[in-house]
Amino acid sequence: MIDIQALKENNDLLALADRDTQLKRVAATGGGEWAGPCPFCGGQDRFRVQPYYPNGGRWLCRHCTEGKWRDAIAYVMRRDNLDFKTACGVLGAGELPRVRERQPRPEIPAYEAPPGSWQAQARRAIEICECNLWAPLGTVALDYLRNRGLQDSTIKRFRLGYSPGAKFSGLRVHRGLVIPWVMGDSVLALKIRFLPGQLYRCEKCGAEVEPGRCPKCGSDNRYRNAPGSRPAAIFNADDLRSSSVALFVEGEIDCMTAWQILGGMMAVCTLGSASSHFPDLAVWGVHLLHLRLIMAAYDGDPAGENGLANLVLLSERTKLAPLPLGEWKDINDYFLAGQSLIDWILPYLQAYSQPVCTERPDSIFTAEGV
């Protein structure tokens, strides 16, 4: 008789996987989570391990397991091309790393919105920056948004603004386009998008650079959060309350572009452009429980793969909805090329057999109509 549960609990899945790939800790929820290149397909940031999951550790790969969790036995089966019984024998032979006595880790508190005093400062900043955007001071930022295909009604709906680089009620907001992250009555973050044609000081090396990769140190200088922001959240999360279908995209500009066209059909959200902040599963996972379908449209770069892996962890209902092959790099680029977001997304809705509204919204914007 094989005690399968004992095999799962007594073998150290993290140490086992760490023999085959380089993993780093990316989250603390549930005792910790590690991520890295998949030892089977080599995909960057698509392989995850949760070694302290109850009743034995678990792992997944967005490509190899289609985002579904597997146990230590399945890992050995795939790695060594073994059948189930032989893999159990390997695990039971005592040659693989055993679970060690672990020191208790300090509990990391669940995600909370910033304190009320910060939110009061942020609300004041949002109000002033909104006014700035529609004044001569914000011409560069407003032109940037319109050139990205956003209608004035969309800009106002998301309360976008412009900061000249100033303090608002004591809160320092960098110069650039201000994108508020708001849910209900709470301000979660103020994200600043640096604008083309303006010079900024690289946060890492201090060099003066235009938005993009710093030529000196290689760090990304396109976005900055106002101090005190807590962006490990979902942008446009309020939309999730009134829909059974959601589309997750990589960045805020993509999110607002897709919402402008598809908002009457589904919720449109994002975890953030670079997906560097992993949302707390216990807090944000509950916002997705009622959804019957989650579609993910991410860029094909490492940041996009990381965002997709995070979304798969938040919900197993996630399905891929990539853009058609072409020269466009993201949803906004696809839209500006004159392509139809409606024609792109409808086949996925039909393929996933979800009974959703397939009527086109009353008002459909095109790149030519901007």
Secondary structure, 3 states (H helix, E strand, C coil): CCCHHHHHHHECHHHHHHCCCCCEEEECHHHCEEEECCCCCCCCCCEEEECCCCCCCEEEECCCCCCCCECHHHHHHHHHCCCHHHHHHHHHCCCCCECCCCCCCCCCCCCCCCCHHHHHHHHHHHHHHHHHHCCHHHHHHHHHHHHCCCCHHHHHHCCCEEECCEEECCEEECCEEEEEEEECCEEEEEEEECCCCCCEECCCCCCEECCEECCCCCCEECEEECCCCCCCCCECHHHHHHCCEEEEECCHHHHHHHHHHHCCCCEEEECCCCCCCCCCHHHHHHHHCCCCEEEEECCCCHHHHHHHHHHHHHCCCEEECCCCCCCCCCHHHHHHCCCCHHHHHHHHHHHCCCCCCCCCCCCCCCHHHC
